[in-house]
Amino acid sequence: MKNSTFILTALAVTAAMLGGCSQGARQAAGNAGVPVLVAQSTTTNVPVQIDPPPVGHVMAYSTVTIHSQIQGMISAIHFQEGQEVKQGDLLFTIDPRPQQAALAQARANLARDQAQLENAKIQFDREQKLFDQKLVSQDDYDTSKAGMDALQGTVQADEAAITNAQLNLGYTEIRSPIDGVAGSLQAYTGNVVKAPDDTLLTINQIHPIYVAFAVPEQYLPEIQAEMRQHPLRVAATFQNLNGPPPLGELTFINNTVDESTGTILLKATFPNENNALWPGQFVNVTLTLSDLTNAVVVPSQAVQTGQNGEYIYVVKSDETVEERPVTIGITYQDETVVQKGLKAGETVVTDGQLRLTPGTKVTIKTPEVVDASTNSTTHPK
C-alpha cells in the first residue's frame, strides 16, 4: 500500500513539472516575435517612363544607293566591303579613256570652229566696209553676217560640248556623297555598268542613327507636352549589351496615328559614336517623360494588397507592426513610389508579412547572403 502511494505521488510531481515546462516554452516563443526582413523608406528621384518598354527598330540616318552616271567598265575599286567611308572618298573608277577621247575631240572642234569664226569676222568686216561704200548688195552683206553669227553659235555649242565632256570625265570617279558604312559590292572590277540602271553599292549613315518605335496613342498628349518643356531622353538596350545602354533624344513624332494598331510612330536620334547600334537591329526602348523629385520609395515586395487596397506593415518603436494603408505610384527598378501614407525613414516589412497582423511583435532578422564561389549560404554577423 505504501509503494502504491509513493508511485502515485511521483507521477503527480512529474506531470506538474512537464506542464510547467510546456507553459514556459509557449511564453518564451510568444516573447521572441515573428522574424521578418525590413527596409527603410527613402526619398529619391524616379524617372517616369513608358511601361512596358516598346520594341524599337534601328534605322540608318540616311541611305544612299550608288549608281554610275555613265556607261563604262569598272577599272578599279578603292574600298573594302563594310568599311567606313567619308564624304568625298573615292569608291570606284570607271575606265576614263573613252571620256578623255571625247573631251579631246570636243576641244579640237572648238579650236577649228574658233578659227573659222575669226576668218568669218574678217570677211564680215570687209563686207561691211564695201556695203557702206555701196559696193556690195544688201544680200551679200546679210549672207556674210549670217555666216559669222552661225559660227558664233557653233563655237558656243563646242564650249558646251567641252563642259559636258568634262562632266562625263569627272563621272569616271565615283565618290561617296556621305559619311557612312559601305555595304556589299554589287559590281566588281571588269564589269561593264549601265547608267543609271546598275546598282554598285549601298552606303548607310550610322553617325548619328535612328531608332524607330511605336507607343500607344494615349501617351501622345503627355509626350507632346513634355517635348515642349525639355528634350526627352531615350535609352536602347539589347541582348549581350556590353557597358551602359546607348542614350539618345526623341526627335520625331509621326503626323498620324496608325488606325490598325492605335499606336504612333516615334524616332529617336542616337550619336552612336561607338557603333553599338546597327541598322536593322531590334532593341528595347526606354522613353523617359519626366522625373519625380524627392519621391518616397520602398522595395516593391513591401507593398501588400488587401480587400481595401494596398497597405504596408510599418515597424514601430516598440517592435510591433502597424498595417498602414498607402497610395502607390509607379514602380522603377524593384522600387515602388508611395504617394501617400508613408514618410521617408520609416521601417517597413519586406518579408514575412503572411504571419503578421496589426500589433504583432516582430524580430528583425539578417538577410542570408549567398557566397557565389562556394554556392553556400552564410549569415553576416
C-alpha positions in Angstrom: 0.0 0.0 0.0 2.8 2.3 0.8 4.5 1.5 -2.5 1.4 2.4 -4.5 1.1 5.8 -2.7 4.7 6.6 -3.5 4.3 5.8 -7.2 1.1 8.0 -7.5 2.9 10.9 -5.8 5.9 10.6 -8.2 3.6 10.6 -11.2 1.8 13.7 -10.0 5.1 15.6 -9.5 6.4 14.6 -12.9 3.2 15.8 -14.6 3.3 19.1 -12.8 6.9 19.6 -13.9 6.1 18.7 -17.5 3.1 21.1 -17.6 5.3 23.9 -16.2 8.0 23.4 -18.8 5.4 23.4 -21.6 3.9 26.7 -20.4 7.3 28.3 -20.1 8.2 27.3 -23.7 5.0 28.8 -25.0 5.7 32.1 -23.2 9.3 32.2 -24.5 8.0 31.6 -28.1 5.5 34.4 -27.7 8.1 36.9 -26.4 10.5 36.2 -29.3 8.4 37.8 -32.0 7.8 36.9 -35.6 11.0 37.0 -37.6 10.8 39.5 -40.6 13.1 41.3 -43.1 12.8 45.0 -43.1 14.0 48.1 -45.1 13.9 51.8 -44.8 11.7 54.0 -46.9 13.8 56.6 -48.7 13.5 59.6 -50.9 14.9 59.7 -54.4 14.3 60.9 -58.0 12.3 58.5 -60.0 12.1 58.7 -63.8 8.6 58.5 -65.3 8.8 56.1 -68.2 6.5 54.3 -70.7 5.7 50.9 -69.4 6.1 48.3 -70.8 9.1 49.4 -72.8 8.4 49.3 -76.6 10.5 47.4 -79.0 12.4 49.6 -81.4 13.9 49.1 -84.8 17.3 50.6 -85.6 17.4 52.6 -88.9 20.2 54.3 -90.8 20.1 58.0 -90.5 20.3 58.2 -94.3 20.8 55.6 -97.1 22.4 56.3 -100.4 22.4 53.8 -103.3 25.4 54.3 -105.6 24.9 54.2 -109.4 27.2 55.2 -112.2 26.2 58.2 -114.2 27.9 57.0 -117.4 28.3 53.6 -119.1 31.7 52.0 -118.9 33.9 49.4 -117.4 34.9 49.4 -113.7 38.7 49.7 -113.8 39.4 50.0 -110.0 37.6 49.7 -106.6 39.1 51.7 -103.8 37.5 50.4 -100.6 36.6 47.2 -98.8 33.1 45.9 -98.1 31.9 47.0 -94.7 34.5 49.8 -94.5 33.6 53.2 -93.0 33.9 55.8 -95.7 34.0 59.6 -95.6 32.2 62.1 -97.8 34.3 62.6 -100.9 36.3 59.3 -100.6 37.0 57.7 -104.0 34.9 54.4 -104.3 35.1 53.4 -108.0 37.0 54.3 -111.1 35.2 53.8 -114.5 37.6 53.4 -117.4 38.3 57.1 -118.3 39.8 56.6 -121.8 36.5 57.0 -123.8 35.7 60.2 -121.9 39.2 61.5 -122.3 38.9 60.9 -126.0 35.5 62.6 -126.2 36.9 65.6 -124.3 39.9 65.9 -126.7 37.5 65.7 -129.7 35.4 68.5 -128.2 38.4 70.7 -127.7 39.6 70.1 -131.2 36.2 71.0 -132.6 36.2 74.2 -130.6 39.7 75.2 -131.9 38.6 74.5 -135.5 35.4 76.5 -135.2 37.1 79.4 -133.4 39.5 79.7 -136.3 36.6 79.7 -138.8 34.8 82.3 -136.7 37.9 84.6 -136.8 38.0 84.3 -140.5 34.3 84.9 -140.8 34.7 88.1 -138.7 37.4 89.3 -141.0 35.2 88.6 -144.0 32.3 90.4 -142.4 34.4 93.5 -141.6 35.4 93.7 -145.3 31.8 93.2 -146.4 30.6 95.9 -144.0 33.1 98.5 -145.4 32.1 97.6 -149.0 28.4 97.8 -148.1 29.0 101.3 -146.5 30.6 102.3 -149.9 27.6 100.9 -151.8 29.9 98.4 -153.5 28.1 95.2 -152.4 24.4 94.4 -152.3 22.3 94.0 -149.2 22.0 90.3 -149.8 25.8 89.9 -149.8 26.1 91.8 -146.6 23.3 89.8 -144.9 24.8 86.5 -146.0 28.2 87.4 -144.6 26.7 88.4 -141.3 24.6 85.2 -141.1 27.7 83.1 -141.7 29.5 84.9 -138.9 26.6 84.5 -136.5 26.3 80.8 -137.3 29.9 80.2 -136.5 29.5 82.1 -133.2 26.7 79.6 -132.3 28.9 76.7 -133.3 31.6 77.9 -131.0 29.2 78.2 -128.1 28.0 74.6 -128.8 31.6 73.5 -128.9 32.1 75.1 -125.5 29.0 73.3 -124.1 30.3 70.0 -125.5 33.6 70.5 -123.7 31.7 71.2 -120.4 29.7 68.0 -120.9 32.8 66.0 -121.8 34.5 67.3 -118.6 31.5 66.3 -116.6 31.5 62.8 -118.1 35.2 62.5 -117.4 34.5 63.5 -113.8 31.8 60.8 -113.5 34.5 58.2 -114.1 35.5 58.8 -110.5 32.6 57.8 -108.2 33.0 59.3 -104.7 31.0 58.8 -101.5 28.3 61.5 -101.1 28.0 60.9 -97.3 29.9 59.6 -94.3 28.8 56.0 -93.7 29.5 52.3 -93.9 29.8 50.6 -97.2 27.6 47.6 -97.8 28.3 44.6 -100.1 29.6 45.1 -103.6 27.1 44.7 -106.4 29.6 45.0 -109.2 33.3 44.2 -109.5 36.4 45.2 -111.4 36.0 44.4 -115.1 32.2 44.6 -115.0 30.6 47.0 -117.6 27.9 49.1 -115.9 25.0 50.8 -117.4 23.9 54.2 -116.3 21.8 54.6 -114.2 20.3 51.1 -114.1 23.0 49.1 -112.3 23.4 49.4 -108.6 27.1 49.4 -107.5 26.8 49.8 -103.7 24.6 51.0 -100.8 26.0 53.2 -98.1 24.3 53.6 -94.7 25.0 56.6 -92.4 25.2 55.4 -88.8 26.6 58.5 -87.1 24.1 59.5 -86.0 21.5 56.8 -86.2 17.7 56.4 -85.8 15.7 54.1 -83.5 12.1 53.9 -84.6 9.4 52.7 -82.2 5.7 52.9 -81.6 3.8 53.8 -78.4 0.0 53.7 -77.6 -1.7 56.8 -78.7 -2.9 57.7 -75.1 0.7 58.7 -74.4 0.7 61.3 -77.2 -0.6 64.3 -75.3 1.9 63.8 -72.5 4.8 63.3 -74.9 4.0 66.4 -76.8 3.6 68.4 -73.6 6.9 67.2 -72.2 8.8 67.8 -75.5 7.7 71.5 -75.4 9.4 71.7 -72.0 12.6 69.8 -72.4 14.3 67.1 -74.6 13.1 63.6 -73.9 15.7 61.0 -73.1 15.7 57.6 -74.8 17.8 54.6 -73.9 18.2 51.5 -76.0 19.1 48.0 -74.6 19.5 44.7 -76.3 20.8 41.2 -75.5 24.5 40.8 -74.8 24.9 44.6 -74.4 28.4 45.5 -73.1 28.5 48.6 -71.0 25.9 51.2 -70.4 22.9 51.5 -72.8 23.2 53.9 -75.7 21.4 57.2 -75.0 19.6 59.4 -77.5 16.9 62.0 -77.8 13.4 61.9 -79.2 13.4 63.9 -82.4 10.4 62.8 -84.4 6.7 62.2 -83.9 4.7 61.0 -86.9 1.9 63.1 -88.2 -0.7 60.4 -87.9 -1.8 57.6 -85.6 -1.8 54.1 -87.1 -5.5 53.2 -87.3 -4.9 49.5 -87.3 -2.8 49.4 -84.2 -3.7 52.5 -82.3 -0.1 53.5 -82.0 2.0 56.4 -83.1 5.5 56.1 -84.7 8.4 57.9 -82.9 12.0 58.2 -83.8 15.0 58.9 -81.5 18.4 60.1 -82.7 21.5 58.5 -81.1 25.1 59.7 -81.6 26.2 56.1 -81.9 29.8 57.0 -81.6 30.9 53.5 -80.6 28.8 51.7 -83.2 26.7 50.0 -80.5 23.6 50.3 -82.7 23.4 48.8 -86.2 20.8 49.2 -88.9 18.2 46.5 -88.8 18.8 45.7 -85.1 15.9 45.3 -82.7 16.2 47.0 -79.3 14.1 47.6 -76.2 13.4 51.3 -75.9 13.1 53.2 -72.6 11.5 56.6 -73.1 11.7 58.9 -70.1 9.0 61.5 -70.0 9.9 63.3 -66.7 11.3 62.8 -63.3 9.6 62.6 -59.9 11.8 64.5 -57.5 12.1 63.6 -53.8 9.6 60.7 -54.1 9.2 58.3 -51.2 10.1 54.8 -52.3 10.1 51.4 -50.7 11.1 47.9 -52.0 8.2 46.6 -54.2 7.9 43.5 -52.1 6.9 45.6 -49.1 3.6 46.6 -50.8 0.7 44.2 -50.0 -2.8 44.1 -51.5 -5.9 43.6 -49.4 -9.6 44.0 -49.7 -9.4 47.7 -49.0 -6.4 48.3 -51.4 -2.7 48.5 -50.9 -1.0 48.6 -47.5 2.4 48.2 -45.9 3.4 46.8 -42.5 5.4 49.5 -40.7 7.6 48.5 -37.7 7.0 50.9 -34.7 9.5 51.8 -32.0 8.1 49.1 -29.7 8.9 46.4 -32.3 5.2 45.8 -33.1 3.8 46.4 -36.6 1.1 48.7 -37.9 -0.9 48.0 -41.0 -0.6 51.3 -42.9 -2.9 51.9 -45.9 -1.0 53.6 -48.7 -1.5 55.1 -52.2 1.2 53.8 -54.5 2.5 55.2 -57.8 4.9 53.9 -60.4 7.5 51.1 -60.0 11.1 51.6 -61.1 13.9 49.0 -60.7 12.1 47.0 -58.0 11.2 50.1 -56.0 7.6 51.5 -55.7 6.7 55.1 -55.2 4.4 55.7 -52.2 2.4 58.8 -52.9 0.5 58.9 -49.7 0.6 57.2 -46.3 4.3 56.8 -45.6 7.2 59.1 -44.8 10.9 58.7 -45.5 12.9 57.0 -42.9 10.2 54.6 -41.6 10.9 50.9 -41.3 8.8 48.6 -43.4 8.5 44.9 -43.6 9.7 43.3 -46.8 9.4 39.6 -46.0 7.3 37.6 -43.5 4.0 39.5 -43.9 1.9 36.3 -44.1 2.4 35.8 -40.3 1.6 39.3 -39.3 -1.5 41.1 -38.0 -1.7 44.6 -36.6 0.1 44.8 -33.3 2.2 41.7 -33.8 5.6 41.8 -32.2 8.4 41.1 -34.7 12.1 40.2 -34.6 14.2 41.7 -37.3 16.4 39.0 -38.9 19.5 39.4 -41.0 19.2 38.6 -44.8 21.0 35.5 -45.9 24.0 36.1 -48.2 24.8 33.5 -50.9 28.6 33.0 -51.5 28.9 32.6 -55.2 32.3 30.9 -55.0 31.1 28.1 -52.8 27.3 28.3 -53.5 26.8 28.2 -49.8 24.6 30.4 -47.6 26.1 32.4 -44.8 24.7 34.8 -42.2 26.5 38.1 -41.8 27.4 38.9 -38.2 
